[in-house]
């Protein structure tokens, strides 16, 4: 429709004036608020009892005290959101159990106290023009926060800078956990810093005189050994993941695409209570199965091919339940039956996994398990088999929980066993991954109820219980 310019301009000016008048009124006289403020614990809960988090902080003080002391600082996740669900940083959650945004936990080893620096109010629950939709939520001003969390010393985040300057003047060590290795930051423009790395960068920029030291080894030693409460949550997450694989397995057939299988798996995990995925689901078939996830993920639409008769399809998937991850892998024949070569290859890889599992017990190290894995692989197949420290990784709040490779296994440790096999010469790849718990007597495979033998996987595709 054509509107002559002379008649359109007055209409535009009238509309603009009305818009300015409305917002001027709103800015001067906000509409009355009728929705009551939302309290923190109306919206969230601590995964475990506060006594568990108090014990964790005490253990951290002891561990750090033996390695130089100082003040351990753990930042929380920024509260701003682009629409994604809020997910707390692992260390902050591990030591507090709280979903607080824009906060910092300080664990003072010398004075044997923990201080929580938190905003007085949650900025995400505030909007000056929409008070009923954003009615406010007190955080630091809410006395229930200290009582329910066991963190009796709760201060405004505005007080953190003063406390920080005091620690620096006293020459105190500031202990941070930006990840494995020394406290160094990648300088490439393309590197995606974590919240902890951003915090480290901020401290270096604003307080270059601060004495910084990594707390990764101390944190890793604590987080590697799971409490009974953590084990129970991981066990349930593994069970949900196994149920998702079972649901997707019956949909495998020539012509079905990989993303359809992802959808079946992911929908079933959500139906069974998982809040989100532990990582982006890896379902890869045919030539895609020959490549690790990093290569496939490098392309926007690479992981969505239609499966063909005679191929294999690999699941490397996991869900997250109450912040704890799972990670399970299985290999299926697209046609419903393994060929003789596919069956032999799967059985050989499974024998390697069984050899590793049989060797898991307290006192062993990952290096010991690597030797077992290599010894179980025929020499001619070793170049296609990735073992080393790639055969498994610790699982907990993260699908790659912090760990120390030379540490002896202890009851309560949880990790994966996943000897990879990629044979580009014969164009066949097989993947089996299980989650194992170290027990006082040896081990328990938390994913043992999900079949992984050729016959068991074929029955799974046929819908057998």
NORSULSUL-V806602 format. One record per backbone hydrogen bond with DSSP energy under -0.5 kcal/mol. CO is the residue of the C=O (numbers start at 1). NH is the residue of the N-H. E is the energy in kcal/mol with one decimal. If there is no record, write none. Layout:
{{CO	NH	E} {CO	NH	E}}
This chain:
{{1	3	-0.5} {2	4	-0.5} {4	8	-1.6} {5	9	-2.0} {6	10	-0.7} {7	11	-0.9} {8	12	-2.1} {9	13	-2.3} {10	14	-2.4} {11	15	-2.2} {12	16	-2.4} {13	17	-2.5} {14	18	-2.3} {15	19	-2.2} {16	20	-2.4} {17	21	-2.2} {18	22	-2.2} {19	23	-2.0} {20	24	-2.1} {21	25	-2.2} {22	26	-2.5} {23	27	-2.3} {24	28	-1.7} {25	29	-3.4} {32	34	-0.5} {39	42	-1.4} {39	43	-0.6} {40	43	-1.4} {40	44	-0.8} {49	52	-1.3} {49	53	-0.9} {50	54	-2.1} {51	55	-2.1} {52	56	-1.9} {53	57	-2.2} {54	58	-2.1} {55	59	-2.6} {56	60	-2.1} {57	61	-2.2} {58	62	-2.0} {59	63	-2.5} {60	64	-3.0} {61	65	-2.3} {62	66	-1.3} {64	67	-1.4} {64	69	-3.2} {65	68	-0.7} {70	72	-0.5} {70	109	-2.2} {71	175	-2.6} {72	107	-2.7} {74	105	-2.6} {77	102	-1.7} {89	93	-2.2} {90	94	-3.0} {91	95	-2.1} {92	96	-1.2} {93	97	-1.9} {101	119	-0.5} {103	76	-2.6} {104	117	-2.9} {105	74	-2.4} {106	108	-0.7} {106	115	-3.1} {107	72	-2.6} {107	109	-0.8} {108	112	-0.7} {108	113	-1.6} {113	108	-2.9} {114	153	-0.5} {115	106	-2.9} {115	117	-0.6} {116	118	-0.6} {116	155	-2.9} {117	104	-2.3} {118	157	-1.4} {119	140	-2.4} {120	139	-2.8} {120	141	-1.4} {121	123	-0.8} {122	125	-1.7} {123	126	-1.3} {125	136	-2.3} {127	130	-1.1} {130	134	-2.4} {134	127	-0.7} {136	38	-2.7} {137	122	-2.8} {138	40	-0.5} {139	142	-1.7} {141	143	-0.8} {142	145	-1.7} {142	146	-0.5} {143	147	-1.5} {144	148	-2.7} {145	149	-1.7} {146	150	-1.6} {150	152	-1.0} {152	154	-1.1} {153	116	-2.6} {153	155	-0.5} {155	118	-2.6} {156	159	-2.0} {157	160	-1.3} {159	163	-1.9} {160	164	-2.9} {161	165	-2.5} {162	166	-1.8} {163	167	-2.1} {164	168	-2.3} {165	169	-2.4} {166	170	-1.8} {167	172	-2.6} {168	171	-1.3} {172	211	-0.6} {173	71	-2.7} {173	175	-0.6} {174	176	-0.5} {174	213	-2.2} {175	73	-2.5} {176	215	-3.2} {182	184	-2.0} {188	191	-1.2} {191	193	-0.9} {194	198	-2.3} {195	199	-1.9} {196	200	-2.1} {197	201	-2.5} {198	202	-2.3} {199	203	-2.3} {200	204	-2.3} {201	205	-2.3} {202	206	-2.5} {203	207	-2.5} {207	210	-2.1} {210	212	-0.8} {211	174	-3.1} {213	176	-2.0} {215	219	-2.5} {216	220	-3.1} {217	221	-2.2} {218	222	-1.3} {219	223	-2.8} {220	224	-2.2} {221	225	-0.6} {222	225	-0.7} {224	226	-0.7} {224	414	-0.6} {227	231	-2.6} {228	232	-2.2} {229	233	-1.6} {230	234	-2.7} {231	235	-2.9} {232	236	-1.8} {233	237	-2.3} {234	238	-2.6} {235	239	-2.2} {236	240	-2.4} {237	241	-2.2} {238	242	-2.6} {239	243	-2.1} {240	244	-2.1} {241	245	-2.1} {242	246	-2.4} {243	247	-2.2} {244	248	-2.1} {245	249	-2.4} {246	250	-1.0} {248	251	-1.6} {249	252	-1.4} {253	256	-1.9} {256	307	-2.8} {257	260	-0.6} {257	261	-1.2} {258	262	-2.0} {259	263	-2.4} {260	264	-2.1} {261	265	-2.5} {262	266	-3.0} {263	267	-2.4} {264	268	-1.8} {265	269	-1.9} {266	270	-1.9} {267	271	-2.3} {268	272	-1.4} {269	274	-2.4} {270	273	-1.6} {276	320	-3.3} {281	283	-0.7} {282	316	-2.7} {284	314	-3.3} {285	288	-1.9} {286	289	-1.0} {287	290	-1.1} {288	291	-1.7} {292	295	-0.8} {292	296	-1.6} {293	297	-2.8} {295	298	-1.0} {296	299	-1.3} {299	302	-0.9} {302	304	-1.4} {305	258	-1.6} {307	255	-3.1} {308	311	-1.7} {311	334	-2.7} {312	286	-2.0} {313	332	-2.9} {314	284	-2.0} {315	330	-1.7} {316	282	-1.6} {317	328	-3.1} {318	278	-1.7} {318	279	-0.7} {319	326	-0.9} {320	275	-1.3} {320	276	-1.3} {321	324	-2.4} {324	321	-2.8} {328	317	-2.4} {329	433	-2.1} {330	315	-3.2} {332	313	-2.6} {332	334	-0.5} {333	336	-1.6} {339	343	-2.7} {340	344	-2.2} {341	345	-2.4} {342	346	-2.5} {343	347	-2.5} {344	348	-2.1} {345	349	-2.4} {346	350	-2.5} {347	351	-1.9} {348	352	-1.6} {349	353	-2.2} {350	354	-2.7} {351	355	-2.2} {352	356	-2.2} {353	357	-2.6} {354	358	-2.5} {355	359	-1.0} {356	359	-0.8} {356	360	-0.6} {357	360	-1.2} {361	364	-1.8} {364	409	-4.0} {365	369	-1.9} {366	370	-2.2} {367	371	-2.0} {368	372	-1.8} {369	373	-2.5} {370	374	-2.7} {371	375	-2.2} {372	376	-1.3} {374	377	-1.3} {378	381	-2.0} {378	382	-0.7} {379	382	-0.9} {381	384	-1.3} {381	385	-0.6} {382	385	-0.9} {384	386	-0.5} {384	422	-2.4} {385	387	-0.8} {386	420	-1.4} {387	390	-3.2} {387	391	-0.5} {388	391	-1.0} {391	418	-4.7} {393	416	-2.2} {394	401	-1.7} {396	325	-3.1} {398	396	-2.2} {398	401	-0.9} {403	405	-0.5} {404	407	-1.8} {405	366	-0.9} {409	363	-2.2} {410	413	-1.9} {412	226	-2.2} {413	438	-2.8} {414	395	-2.3} {415	436	-3.3} {417	434	-1.8} {418	420	-0.7} {420	386	-1.5} {421	430	-1.8} {422	424	-0.7} {423	427	-0.8} {423	428	-2.1} {428	423	-2.2} {430	421	-1.0} {433	329	-1.9} {434	417	-2.3} {434	436	-0.5} {435	446	-2.6} {435	447	-0.8} {436	415	-2.2} {437	444	-2.2} {438	412	-2.8} {439	362	-0.6} {442	439	-1.6} {444	437	-3.2} {444	446	-0.8} {445	448	-1.3} {447	450	-1.7} {449	451	-0.7} {453	457	-2.6} {454	458	-2.1} {455	459	-2.2} {456	460	-1.8} {457	461	-2.0} {458	462	-1.4} {459	464	-2.6} {460	463	-1.4}}
